[in-house]
Amino acid sequence: MAALELRHLRYLLAVAEHGNFTRAAEDLHISQPTLSQQIKQLERAVGVQLLDRTGRRVRLTDAGDVYVDHARRALRDLSAAERAVHDVQDLSHGHLRLGATPTFAAYLIGPLVAEFHTRHPGIVLTLTETTQDRIESALLADDLDLGIAFTGSHLTGITAAALFIETLGLVTGVQGADPSPEPLPAQALHDQQLALLSGDFATRSHIDTYFAEHRVEPRIIFEANSIQSIIEIVQRASVATVLPDAITHDHPHLVPVLLDPPLPARTVALLYRQGAYISTAARTFTQTAYELVGSRGYTSPRR
């Protein structure tokens, strides 16, 4: 009966997601009559109607909404339990699901993943590059094992472990470089054309906060959700951007411009779901991350 109950839960979640028995049945690769019968069995078992079938779209009843919430958590915890049972302690094989915000792809992810792969070539690592709020949501849904983002306010259920301090600065291309060694006042940014990450990224929010605090209304001529695209245009046009210093140091065609006051630093963190099972691969990746940032001279948050 336990296996049948699990099937019932998965069927109910599919109908709730699609709002339609036909599409849910197609997604589950079963017939619609079979799906309807299974849902009715579940409703009889719990003694309450879970779905409202009277409209054009199938909707959860109030009881169904509560039941689905618990069902999702039950299946998530079961999936975590199965991974824990099959976790390979010697790291000869396994899988790690990592999420990271875009700026890290430009200077941290490459060397970190390369080092981890050199040490543990049997581990398959899947990287998702997205915004911090989506990383945290994916961690809570058990779609990711680990995230790399920033400390600050987090969704309930997310734990952040400080990794290093990231400093940011204004950057231009060689052709647009200002030869003056004097810091540029923040208000001078009124006259500077900028290329920045789009507004749904944490880095852009950090920059916008700086602008607001110093009453700067930036002339943003280019926005992108890719650091590489920003770097390409800055190297080829008379525009500036804001990048982590670690990226600037790795690109000889980028020139840092001192700001007064400087942009505030921020703390990079490894993100986890509270209470989640942490696999051997995730624990080892975490250790590798701390060793790498130490070897590259990044500022420790404990200094």
C-alpha positions as semicolon CSV with decimal commas, in nm:
position;residue;x (nm);y (nm);z (nm)
1;M;0,000;0,000;0,000
2;A;0,291;0,241;0,067
3;A;0,393;0,245;-0,301
4;L;0,030;0,308;-0,405
5;E;0,005;0,603;-0,166
6;L;0,320;0,756;-0,315
7;R;0,169;0,717;-0,660
8;H;-0,145;0,891;-0,540
9;L;0,058;1,186;-0,417
10;R;0,246;1,222;-0,745
11;Y;-0,077;1,203;-0,943
12;L;-0,243;1,471;-0,730
13;L;0,058;1,702;-0,765
14;A;0,051;1,659;-1,144
15;V;-0,318;1,757;-1,165
16;A;-0,258;2,052;-0,933
17;E;0,033;2,170;-1,148
18;H;-0,143;2,137;-1,484
19;G;-0,498;2,228;-1,371
20;N;-0,619;1,972;-1,620
21;F;-0,659;1,593;-1,609
22;T;-0,572;1,544;-1,977
23;R;-0,239;1,728;-1,964
24;A;-0,152;1,571;-1,629
25;A;-0,222;1,222;-1,765
26;E;-0,004;1,291;-2,068
27;D;0,278;1,411;-1,844
28;L;0,245;1,100;-1,626
29;H;0,216;0,867;-1,931
30;I;-0,109;0,712;-1,808
31;S;-0,465;0,728;-1,938
32;Q;-0,702;0,998;-1,818
33;P;-0,958;0,748;-1,678
34;T;-0,682;0,580;-1,477
35;L;-0,571;0,913;-1,338
36;S;-0,927;1,014;-1,244
37;Q;-0,981;0,681;-1,072
38;Q;-0,661;0,712;-0,873
39;I;-0,750;1,065;-0,756
40;K;-1,096;0,948;-0,647
41;Q;-0,933;0,664;-0,451
42;L;-0,711;0,918;-0,277
43;E;-1,009;1,141;-0,193
44;R;-1,197;0,842;-0,048
45;A;-0,890;0,747;0,156
46;V;-0,853;1,093;0,313
47;G;-1,229;1,143;0,341
48;V;-1,245;1,486;0,178
49;Q;-1,270;1,639;-0,169
50;L;-0,927;1,760;-0,284
51;L;-1,012;1,893;-0,632
52;D;-1,282;2,125;-0,761
53;R;-1,379;1,990;-1,104
54;T;-1,672;2,225;-1,176
55;G;-1,485;2,494;-1,372
56;R;-1,294;2,485;-1,699
57;R;-0,974;2,450;-1,498
58;V;-0,939;2,192;-1,223
59;R;-0,851;2,365;-0,897
60;L;-0,752;2,258;-0,550
61;T;-1,013;2,291;-0,277
62;D;-0,904;2,449;0,052
63;A;-0,844;2,099;0,189
64;G;-0,660;2,005;-0,129
65;D;-0,432;2,307;-0,100
66;V;-0,328;2,203;0,251
67;Y;-0,286;1,839;0,148
68;V;-0,070;1,927;-0,156
69;D;0,160;2,138;0,060
70;H;0,226;1,839;0,288
71;A;0,251;1,603;-0,010
72;R;0,524;1,814;-0,171
73;R;0,724;1,815;0,151
74;A;0,679;1,440;0,196
75;L;0,804;1,361;-0,154
76;R;1,092;1,607;-0,119
77;D;1,201;1,447;0,208
78;L;1,168;1,101;0,057
79;S;1,389;1,204;-0,235
80;A;1,648;1,339;0,009
81;A;1,634;1,014;0,206
82;E;1,693;0,809;-0,108
83;R;1,995;1,022;-0,199
84;A;2,130;0,982;0,154
85;V;2,101;0,603;0,133
86;H;2,284;0,595;-0,200
87;D;2,543;0,856;-0,111
88;V;2,888;0,730;-0,203
89;Q;3,132;0,802;0,076
90;D;3,446;0,748;-0,135
91;L;3,321;0,994;-0,404
92;S;3,390;0,745;-0,682
93;H;3,064;0,861;-0,837
94;G;2,770;1,081;-0,748
95;H;2,586;1,400;-0,844
96;L;2,598;1,757;-0,711
97;R;2,343;2,024;-0,807
98;L;2,491;2,373;-0,772
99;G;2,329;2,712;-0,819
100;A;2,525;3,038;-0,856
101;T;2,455;3,400;-0,944
102;P;2,605;3,523;-1,275
103;T;2,905;3,723;-1,151
104;F;3,065;3,408;-1,010
105;A;3,072;3,244;-1,352
106;A;3,321;3,510;-1,460
107;Y;3,588;3,440;-1,200
108;L;3,503;3,174;-0,940
109;I;3,303;2,888;-1,090
110;G;3,563;2,791;-1,353
111;P;3,861;2,737;-1,123
112;L;3,643;2,595;-0,846
113;V;3,473;2,335;-1,064
114;A;3,804;2,250;-1,234
115;E;3,970;2,190;-0,896
116;F;3,679;1,982;-0,771
117;H;3,674;1,774;-1,091
118;T;4,050;1,714;-1,069
119;R;4,009;1,579;-0,718
120;H;3,684;1,388;-0,777
121;P;3,637;1,312;-1,150
122;G;3,354;1,066;-1,081
123;I;3,117;1,333;-0,951
124;V;2,878;1,483;-1,206
125;L;2,816;1,850;-1,130
126;T;2,512;2,032;-1,268
127;L;2,535;2,411;-1,257
128;T;2,233;2,643;-1,267
129;E;2,321;3,010;-1,321
130;T;2,033;3,228;-1,202
131;T;1,921;3,495;-0,958
132;Q;1,962;3,458;-0,582
133;D;1,590;3,440;-0,508
134;R;1,552;3,155;-0,757
135;I;1,851;2,976;-0,607
136;E;1,695;2,997;-0,261
137;S;1,356;2,878;-0,390
138;A;1,525;2,585;-0,565
139;L;1,710;2,492;-0,246
140;L;1,383;2,493;-0,052
141;A;1,220;2,277;-0,320
142;D;1,517;2,035;-0,308
143;D;1,602;2,111;-0,671
144;L;1,954;2,223;-0,571
145;D;2,200;2,091;-0,314
146;L;2,410;2,403;-0,272
147;G;2,409;2,769;-0,377
148;I;2,672;3,040;-0,411
149;A;2,534;3,390;-0,358
150;F;2,547;3,657;-0,086
151;T;2,463;3,708;0,280
152;G;2,173;3,934;0,374
153;S;1,803;3,868;0,401
154;H;1,709;3,513;0,300
155;L;1,396;3,309;0,253
156;T;1,283;3,127;0,564
157;G;1,462;2,793;0,578
158;I;1,786;2,906;0,410
159;T;2,120;2,898;0,592
160;A;2,416;3,106;0,469
161;A;2,781;3,024;0,549
162;A;3,019;3,313;0,476
163;L;3,286;3,225;0,218
164;F;3,481;3,547;0,142
165;I;3,447;3,925;0,107
166;E;3,390;4,051;-0,247
167;T;3,489;4,407;-0,339
168;L;3,348;4,587;-0,642
169;G;3,465;4,883;-0,845
170;L;3,393;5,100;-1,144
171;V;3,557;4,966;-1,462
172;T;3,616;5,098;-1,814
173;G;3,786;4,961;-2,122
174;V;4,140;5,061;-2,212
175;Q;4,019;5,309;-2,477
176;G;3,791;5,485;-2,229
177;A;4,031;5,486;-1,934
178;D;4,072;5,799;-1,727
179;P;4,446;5,866;-1,681
180;S;4,384;6,066;-1,360
181;P;4,496;5,881;-1,045
182;E;4,251;6,083;-0,836
183;P;3,932;5,907;-0,722
184;L;3,620;5,993;-0,917
185;P;3,347;6,149;-0,699
186;A;3,027;5,948;-0,698
187;Q;2,834;6,245;-0,836
188;A;3,053;6,236;-1,149
189;L;2,868;5,919;-1,250
190;H;2,586;6,146;-1,369
191;D;2,799;6,202;-1,682
192;Q;2,912;5,839;-1,725
193;Q;2,740;5,598;-1,963
194;L;2,699;5,261;-1,792
195;A;2,641;4,899;-1,888
196;L;2,496;4,700;-1,598
197;L;2,336;4,371;-1,508
198;S;1,956;4,371;-1,527
199;G;1,752;4,463;-1,223
200;D;1,659;4,115;-1,102
201;F;2,018;4,034;-0,999
202;A;2,167;4,089;-0,653
203;T;2,468;4,273;-0,797
204;R;2,244;4,530;-0,965
205;S;2,049;4,582;-0,641
206;H;2,379;4,641;-0,462
207;I;2,482;4,900;-0,723
208;D;2,141;5,071;-0,723
209;T;2,158;5,108;-0,344
210;Y;2,493;5,287;-0,382
211;F;2,345;5,521;-0,646
212;A;2,045;5,599;-0,426
213;E;2,256;5,669;-0,119
214;H;2,471;5,917;-0,313
215;R;2,182;6,062;-0,516
216;V;2,322;5,949;-0,848
217;E;2,087;5,907;-1,145
218;P;2,291;5,680;-1,374
219;R;2,286;5,695;-1,754
220;I;2,231;5,326;-1,821
221;I;2,260;5,255;-2,193
222;F;2,293;4,878;-2,184
223;E;2,151;4,605;-1,958
224;A;2,214;4,231;-1,977
225;N;2,176;3,915;-1,772
226;S;2,527;3,805;-1,869
227;I;2,855;3,932;-1,725
228;Q;3,038;3,827;-2,040
229;S;2,812;4,047;-2,254
230;I;2,881;4,343;-2,024
231;I;3,258;4,287;-2,042
232;E;3,245;4,264;-2,423
233;I;3,070;4,598;-2,466
234;V;3,289;4,776;-2,208
235;Q;3,601;4,661;-2,394
236;R;3,465;4,794;-2,723
237;A;3,277;5,113;-2,635
238;S;3,325;5,422;-2,420
239;V;3,107;5,294;-2,139
240;A;3,178;5,180;-1,784
241;T;3,039;4,910;-1,560
242;V;3,068;4,784;-1,204
243;L;3,242;4,450;-1,154
244;P;3,397;4,250;-0,872
245;D;3,765;4,338;-0,848
246;A;3,853;3,971;-0,903
247;I;3,706;3,989;-1,255
248;T;3,884;4,315;-1,337
249;H;4,220;4,172;-1,227
250;D;4,175;3,877;-1,465
251;H;4,109;4,097;-1,771
252;P;4,402;4,310;-1,899
253;H;4,163;4,509;-2,121
254;L;3,962;4,633;-1,824
255;V;4,079;4,935;-1,625
256;P;3,963;5,005;-1,267
257;V;3,854;5,360;-1,184
258;L;3,872;5,466;-0,819
259;L;3,547;5,597;-0,672
260;D;3,498;5,827;-0,374
261;P;3,340;5,687;-0,171
262;P;3,410;5,333;-0,292
263;L;3,133;5,084;-0,349
264;P;3,070;4,883;-0,030
265;A;3,202;4,528;-0,013
266;R;2,967;4,232;0,031
267;T;2,999;3,883;0,173
268;V;2,983;3,583;-0,059
269;A;2,818;3,282;0,101
270;L;2,739;2,917;0,046
271;L;2,364;2,861;0,080
272;Y;2,192;2,549;0,211
273;R;1,841;2,445;0,307
274;Q;1,812;2,422;0,684
275;G;1,783;2,065;0,802
276;A;1,854;1,920;0,456
277;Y;2,076;1,617;0,416
278;I;2,420;1,733;0,301
279;S;2,579;1,473;0,078
280;T;2,943;1,376;0,085
281;A;2,984;1,549;-0,253
282;A;2,834;1,873;-0,117
283;R;3,051;1,863;0,195
284;T;3,362;1,801;-0,012
285;F;3,273;2,076;-0,259
286;T;3,233;2,314;0,035
287;Q;3,578;2,222;0,164
288;T;3,724;2,270;-0,184
289;A;3,562;2,614;-0,208
290;Y;3,717;2,734;0,118
291;E;4,059;2,603;0,016
292;L;4,039;2,767;-0,327
293;V;3,938;3,114;-0,207
294;G;4,216;3,093;0,053
295;S;4,475;3,002;-0,209
296;R;4,363;3,289;-0,436
297;G;4,398;3,544;-0,158
298;Y;4,034;3,647;-0,131
299;T;3,957;3,831;0,192
300;S;3,826;3,603;0,464
301;P;3,502;3,721;0,631
302;R;3,665;3,639;0,966
303;R;3,942;3,898;0,924
